[in-house]
Amino acid sequence: MDILGDTNIDFIGKKRYSFVVSALLALMGILAVAGIVFNRANLGIDFAGGVSVQLAFERPVDVGKARKVLSEGGFKKADLQEFAAGNKLLIRLKGEGDIKGISEKIVEAFKKGFPDNPFVVEGTTEIGPTVGKRLQKDALWAITIALIGILIYIAWRFEFVFGVAAVIATFHDVLAVLGIFYLLNKEINLLIVTALLTLAGYSLTDTVVVFDRIRENLRSTRKEGLVTVINRSINEVLRRTIVTSLTTLLVLLALLSFGGEVIHDFSFALFLGVIVGTYSSVFLASPLLTVWKGKGRLLR
């Protein structure tokens, strides 16, 4: 499907503007990391420790009454989330103290508060603060190992300079999505880390397609400079990049609209990641090659 026709856009000529935008996105991510380290971010119980209880009632529940039940039971700081069906509640209580038996107390409070509306406990989670800190470290190691793997793979398949550019672009994508979540005060948990690792893989795939065309054109063309070859290569794969990204965004839009509350933030993170990843493969990863080599040549 030819939606653009032949293009001749000077992407490299706009690299100063794209670098400024990327720097701002990365800065947001750095602020988010600092917020996580100093417990200023909205961390889920996976990282902060706490209790999560999901209840399914026979009939729809009055959220106001549910909050009153929690308050009277001594859980004023509990976060209450209602599902679309109206008869399910998710209660989350973050805390660094002793969490043993908290979930049972929450269940008992609802039994007393809703004696005429029976419910079943669909799931409970109790994570202590020590485990939460360990999960934070494990998540950081997972992202770090993924980036190192990307560097090794791209350096082996192309050249070391390509690997560095790919890692910077991928790390930029992770920081950008993390920063947006931080600014929107959305909860950061293990599911979001899963989304970040997923979008890292997507972003890398998109970047490799552009790098492949750059490598092919560099090998077949000896007279053109690096900037000219990179610009031509990006324009040649631009239609493919846009169509692929739009197709993926349509799927994620369906998940956002109909996937339910449980995976809403996960889908939103991937939705943002596809947009940022597509941008970085064109406006960040490829221009970084010219910063490294100037107007010289690669793959001689």
Contacts in CASP RR format, 6 or more apart in sequence:
PFRMAT RR
TARGET T0000
AUTHOR 0000-0000-0000
METHOD contacts of the structure
MODEL  1
MDILGDTNIDFIGKKRYSFVVSALLALMGILAVAGIVFNRANLGIDFAGG
VSVQLAFERPVDVGKARKVLSEGGFKKADLQEFAAGNKLLIRLKGEGDIK
GISEKIVEAFKKGFPDNPFVVEGTTEIGPTVGKRLQKDALWAITIALIGI
LIYIAWRFEFVFGVAAVIATFHDVLAVLGIFYLLNKEINLLIVTALLTLA
GYSLTDTVVVFDRIRENLRSTRKEGLVTVINRSINEVLRRTIVTSLTTLL
VLLALLSFGGEVIHDFSFALFLGVIVGTYSSVFLASPLLTVWKGKGRLLR
1 243 0 8 1.000
2 239 0 8 1.000
3 239 0 8 1.000
3 242 0 8 1.000
3 243 0 8 1.000
4 238 0 8 1.000
4 239 0 8 1.000
4 242 0 8 1.000
5 239 0 8 1.000
6 235 0 8 1.000
7 235 0 8 1.000
7 238 0 8 1.000
7 239 0 8 1.000
8 235 0 8 1.000
9 231 0 8 1.000
9 234 0 8 1.000
9 235 0 8 1.000
9 238 0 8 1.000
10 231 0 8 1.000
11 230 0 8 1.000
11 231 0 8 1.000
11 234 0 8 1.000
11 235 0 8 1.000
11 282 0 8 1.000
11 283 0 8 1.000
11 286 0 8 1.000
11 287 0 8 1.000
12 227 0 8 1.000
12 230 0 8 1.000
12 231 0 8 1.000
12 286 0 8 1.000
12 287 0 8 1.000
12 290 0 8 1.000
13 227 0 8 1.000
14 283 0 8 1.000
15 283 0 8 1.000
15 287 0 8 1.000
15 290 0 8 1.000
15 291 0 8 1.000
18 279 0 8 1.000
18 283 0 8 1.000
18 284 0 8 1.000
18 287 0 8 1.000
19 284 0 8 1.000
19 287 0 8 1.000
21 283 0 8 1.000
22 172 0 8 1.000
22 280 0 8 1.000
22 283 0 8 1.000
22 284 0 8 1.000
25 172 0 8 1.000
25 175 0 8 1.000
25 176 0 8 1.000
25 179 0 8 1.000
25 276 0 8 1.000
26 171 0 8 1.000
26 172 0 8 1.000
26 175 0 8 1.000
26 176 0 8 1.000
28 175 0 8 1.000
28 176 0 8 1.000
28 178 0 8 1.000
28 179 0 8 1.000
28 180 0 8 1.000
28 182 0 8 1.000
28 183 0 8 1.000
29 175 0 8 1.000
29 176 0 8 1.000
29 178 0 8 1.000
29 179 0 8 1.000
29 182 0 8 1.000
30 175 0 8 1.000
31 179 0 8 1.000
31 182 0 8 1.000
32 41 0 8 1.000
32 175 0 8 1.000
32 178 0 8 1.000
32 179 0 8 1.000
32 181 0 8 1.000
32 182 0 8 1.000
32 183 0 8 1.000
32 188 0 8 1.000
33 175 0 8 1.000
33 178 0 8 1.000
34 40 0 8 1.000
35 41 0 8 1.000
35 182 0 8 1.000
36 43 0 8 1.000
36 47 0 8 1.000
36 136 0 8 1.000
36 188 0 8 1.000
39 48 0 8 1.000
41 182 0 8 1.000
41 188 0 8 1.000
42 182 0 8 1.000
42 185 0 8 1.000
42 186 0 8 1.000
42 187 0 8 1.000
42 188 0 8 1.000
43 94 0 8 1.000
43 187 0 8 1.000
43 188 0 8 1.000
43 189 0 8 1.000
44 92 0 8 1.000
44 94 0 8 1.000
44 187 0 8 1.000
44 188 0 8 1.000
44 189 0 8 1.000
45 51 0 8 1.000
45 52 0 8 1.000
45 92 0 8 1.000
45 93 0 8 1.000
45 94 0 8 1.000
45 125 0 8 1.000
45 127 0 8 1.000
45 189 0 8 1.000
46 127 0 8 1.000
46 132 0 8 1.000
46 135 0 8 1.000
46 189 0 8 1.000
46 190 0 8 1.000
47 132 0 8 1.000
47 133 0 8 1.000
47 135 0 8 1.000
47 136 0 8 1.000
47 139 0 8 1.000
47 188 0 8 1.000
47 189 0 8 1.000
47 190 0 8 1.000
48 94 0 8 1.000
48 95 0 8 1.000
48 96 0 8 1.000
48 129 0 8 1.000
48 132 0 8 1.000
49 94 0 8 1.000
49 95 0 8 1.000
49 96 0 8 1.000
49 99 0 8 1.000
49 127 0 8 1.000
49 128 0 8 1.000
49 129 0 8 1.000
49 131 0 8 1.000
49 132 0 8 1.000
50 92 0 8 1.000
50 93 0 8 1.000
50 94 0 8 1.000
50 95 0 8 1.000
50 99 0 8 1.000
50 102 0 8 1.000
50 126 0 8 1.000
50 127 0 8 1.000
50 128 0 8 1.000
50 129 0 8 1.000
51 91 0 8 1.000
51 92 0 8 1.000
51 93 0 8 1.000
51 99 0 8 1.000
51 102 0 8 1.000
51 103 0 8 1.000
51 106 0 8 1.000
51 124 0 8 1.000
51 125 0 8 1.000
51 126 0 8 1.000
51 127 0 8 1.000
52 90 0 8 1.000
52 91 0 8 1.000
52 92 0 8 1.000
52 93 0 8 1.000
52 123 0 8 1.000
52 124 0 8 1.000
52 125 0 8 1.000
52 126 0 8 1.000
53 90 0 8 1.000
53 91 0 8 1.000
53 92 0 8 1.000
53 103 0 8 1.000
53 106 0 8 1.000
53 107 0 8 1.000
53 121 0 8 1.000
53 123 0 8 1.000
53 124 0 8 1.000
53 125 0 8 1.000
54 88 0 8 1.000
54 89 0 8 1.000
54 90 0 8 1.000
54 91 0 8 1.000
54 121 0 8 1.000
54 122 0 8 1.000
54 123 0 8 1.000
54 124 0 8 1.000
55 88 0 8 1.000
55 89 0 8 1.000
55 90 0 8 1.000
55 91 0 8 1.000
55 107 0 8 1.000
55 110 0 8 1.000
55 119 0 8 1.000
55 120 0 8 1.000
55 121 0 8 1.000
55 122 0 8 1.000
56 87 0 8 1.000
56 88 0 8 1.000
56 119 0 8 1.000
56 120 0 8 1.000
56 122 0 8 1.000
57 87 0 8 1.000
57 88 0 8 1.000
57 89 0 8 1.000
57 114 0 8 1.000
57 117 0 8 1.000
57 118 0 8 1.000
57 119 0 8 1.000
58 87 0 8 1.000
58 117 0 8 1.000
58 118 0 8 1.000
58 119 0 8 1.000
59 87 0 8 1.000
59 117 0 8 1.000
60 85 0 8 1.000
60 86 0 8 1.000
60 87 0 8 1.000
61 82 0 8 1.000
61 86 0 8 1.000
61 87 0 8 1.000
61 89 0 8 1.000
61 114 0 8 1.000
61 117 0 8 1.000
63 80 0 8 1.000
63 82 0 8 1.000
63 89 0 8 1.000
65 113 0 8 1.000
65 114 0 8 1.000
66 80 0 8 1.000
66 89 0 8 1.000
66 110 0 8 1.000
67 80 0 8 1.000
69 109 0 8 1.000
69 110 0 8 1.000
69 112 0 8 1.000
69 113 0 8 1.000
69 114 0 8 1.000
70 76 0 8 1.000
70 78 0 8 1.000
70 80 0 8 1.000
70 91 0 8 1.000
70 106 0 8 1.000
70 109 0 8 1.000
72 109 0 8 1.000
73 105 0 8 1.000
73 109 0 8 1.000
74 109 0 8 1.000
75 91 0 8 1.000
75 93 0 8 1.000
75 105 0 8 1.000
75 106 0 8 1.000
75 109 0 8 1.000
77 93 0 8 1.000
77 94 0 8 1.000
78 91 0 8 1.000
78 92 0 8 1.000
78 93 0 8 1.000
78 106 0 8 1.000
79 91 0 8 1.000
79 92 0 8 1.000
79 93 0 8 1.000
79 94 0 8 1.000
80 89 0 8 1.000
80 90 0 8 1.000
80 91 0 8 1.000
81 89 0 8 1.000
81 90 0 8 1.000
81 91 0 8 1.000
81 92 0 8 1.000
81 261 0 8 1.000
82 88 0 8 1.000
82 89 0 8 1.000
82 90 0 8 1.000
83 89 0 8 1.000
83 90 0 8 1.000
83 260 0 8 1.000
83 261 0 8 1.000
84 260 0 8 1.000
84 261 0 8 1.000
88 122 0 8 1.000
90 261 0 8 1.000
91 106 0 8 1.000
93 102 0 8 1.000
93 106 0 8 1.000
95 129 0 8 1.000
96 129 0 8 1.000
97 128 0 8 1.000
97 129 0 8 1.000
99 126 0 8 1.000
99 127 0 8 1.000
99 128 0 8 1.000
100 126 0 8 1.000
101 126 0 8 1.000
102 126 0 8 1.000
103 124 0 8 1.000
103 126 0 8 1.000
107 121 0 8 1.000
110 119 0 8 1.000
127 135 0 8 1.000
135 190 0 8 1.000
139 190 0 8 1.000
139 193 0 8 1.000
142 193 0 8 1.000
142 197 0 8 1.000
143 174 0 8 1.000
143 193 0 8 1.000
143 196 0 8 1.000
143 197 0 8 1.000
143 200 0 8 1.000
146 197 0 8 1.000
146 200 0 8 1.000
147 167 0 8 1.000
147 170 0 8 1.000
147 171 0 8 1.000
147 200 0 8 1.000
150 163 0 8 1.000
150 166 0 8 1.000
150 167 0 8 1.000
150 170 0 8 1.000
150 200 0 8 1.000
150 204 0 8 1.000
151 163 0 8 1.000
151 164 0 8 1.000
151 166 0 8 1.000
151 167 0 8 1.000
154 162 0 8 1.000
154 163 0 8 1.000
154 166 0 8 1.000
154 167 0 8 1.000
154 204 0 8 1.000
154 208 0 8 1.000
154 211 0 8 1.000
155 162 0 8 1.000
155 163 0 8 1.000
155 164 0 8 1.000
157 208 0 8 1.000
158 211 0 8 1.000
158 215 0 8 1.000
158 299 0 8 1.000
159 298 0 8 1.000
159 299 0 8 1.000
161 289 0 8 1.000
161 292 0 8 1.000
161 293 0 8 1.000
161 298 0 8 1.000
162 211 0 8 1.000
162 289 0 8 1.000
162 298 0 8 1.000
164 288 0 8 1.000
164 292 0 8 1.000
165 207 0 8 1.000
165 285 0 8 1.000
165 286 0 8 1.000
165 288 0 8 1.000
165 289 0 8 1.000
165 292 0 8 1.000
166 204 0 8 1.000
166 207 0 8 1.000
166 208 0 8 1.000
166 211 0 8 1.000
166 285 0 8 1.000
168 284 0 8 1.000
168 285 0 8 1.000
168 288 0 8 1.000
169 203 0 8 1.000
169 207 0 8 1.000
169 277 0 8 1.000
169 280 0 8 1.000
169 281 0 8 1.000
169 284 0 8 1.000
169 285 0 8 1.000
169 288 0 8 1.000
170 200 0 8 1.000
170 201 0 8 1.000
170 203 0 8 1.000
170 204 0 8 1.000
170 207 0 8 1.000
170 280 0 8 1.000
172 276 0 8 1.000
172 280 0 8 1.000
172 284 0 8 1.000
173 199 0 8 1.000
173 200 0 8 1.000
173 203 0 8 1.000
173 273 0 8 1.000
173 276 0 8 1.000
173 277 0 8 1.000
173 280 0 8 1.000
174 196 0 8 1.000
174 199 0 8 1.000
174 200 0 8 1.000
176 272 0 8 1.000
176 273 0 8 1.000
176 276 0 8 1.000
177 195 0 8 1.000
177 196 0 8 1.000
177 199 0 8 1.000
177 269 0 8 1.000
177 272 0 8 1.000
177 273 0 8 1.000
177 276 0 8 1.000
178 188 0 8 1.000
178 192 0 8 1.000
178 196 0 8 1.000
180 272 0 8 1.000
181 188 0 8 1.000
181 192 0 8 1.000
181 265 0 8 1.000
181 269 0 8 1.000
182 188 0 8 1.000
186 192 0 8 1.000
186 265 0 8 1.000
186 268 0 8 1.000
187 265 0 8 1.000
191 263 0 8 1.000
191 265 0 8 1.000
191 266 0 8 1.000
192 265 0 8 1.000
192 266 0 8 1.000
192 269 0 8 1.000
194 266 0 8 1.000
195 265 0 8 1.000
195 266 0 8 1.000
195 269 0 8 1.000
195 270 0 8 1.000
196 269 0 8 1.000
198 270 0 8 1.000
199 269 0 8 1.000
199 270 0 8 1.000
199 273 0 8 1.000
199 274 0 8 1.000
199 276 0 8 1.000
199 277 0 8 1.000
202 248 0 8 1.000
202 270 0 8 1.000
202 273 0 8 1.000
202 274 0 8 1.000
202 277 0 8 1.000
203 273 0 8 1.000
203 276 0 8 1.000
203 277 0 8 1.000
203 280 0 8 1.000
203 281 0 8 1.000
206 241 0 8 1.000
206 244 0 8 1.000
206 245 0 8 1.000
206 277 0 8 1.000
206 278 0 8 1.000
206 281 0 8 1.000
207 280 0 8 1.000
207 281 0 8 1.000
207 285 0 8 1.000
209 237 0 8 1.000
209 240 0 8 1.000
209 241 0 8 1.000
209 281 0 8 1.000
210 233 0 8 1.000
210 234 0 8 1.000
210 237 0 8 1.000
210 241 0 8 1.000
210 281 0 8 1.000
210 282 0 8 1.000
210 285 0 8 1.000
210 286 0 8 1.000
211 285 0 8 1.000
211 286 0 8 1.000
213 233 0 8 1.000
213 234 0 8 1.000
213 236 0 8 1.000
213 237 0 8 1.000
214 229 0 8 1.000
214 230 0 8 1.000
214 233 0 8 1.000
214 286 0 8 1.000
214 289 0 8 1.000
215 299 0 8 1.000
216 233 0 8 1.000
217 229 0 8 1.000
217 232 0 8 1.000
217 233 0 8 1.000
217 236 0 8 1.000
218 226 0 8 1.000
218 229 0 8 1.000
218 297 0 8 1.000
218 298 0 8 1.000
218 299 0 8 1.000
219 299 0 8 1.000
221 229 0 8 1.000
224 232 0 8 1.000
225 295 0 8 1.000
225 296 0 8 1.000
225 297 0 8 1.000
226 289 0 8 1.000
226 290 0 8 1.000
226 293 0 8 1.000
226 294 0 8 1.000
226 295 0 8 1.000
226 296 0 8 1.000
226 297 0 8 1.000
226 298 0 8 1.000
227 290 0 8 1.000
227 295 0 8 1.000
230 286 0 8 1.000
230 287 0 8 1.000
230 289 0 8 1.000
230 290 0 8 1.000
233 286 0 8 1.000
234 282 0 8 1.000
234 286 0 8 1.000
238 282 0 8 1.000
241 278 0 8 1.000
241 281 0 8 1.000
241 282 0 8 1.000
242 278 0 8 1.000
245 274 0 8 1.000
245 275 0 8 1.000
245 278 0 8 1.000
248 274 0 8 1.000
249 271 0 8 1.000
249 274 0 8 1.000
249 275 0 8 1.000
252 267 0 8 1.000
252 270 0 8 1.000
252 271 0 8 1.000
252 274 0 8 1.000
253 271 0 8 1.000
255 263 0 8 1.000
255 267 0 8 1.000
255 270 0 8 1.000
256 264 0 8 1.000
256 267 0 8 1.000
256 268 0 8 1.000
256 271 0 8 1.000
259 267 0 8 1.000
289 298 0 8 1.000
END
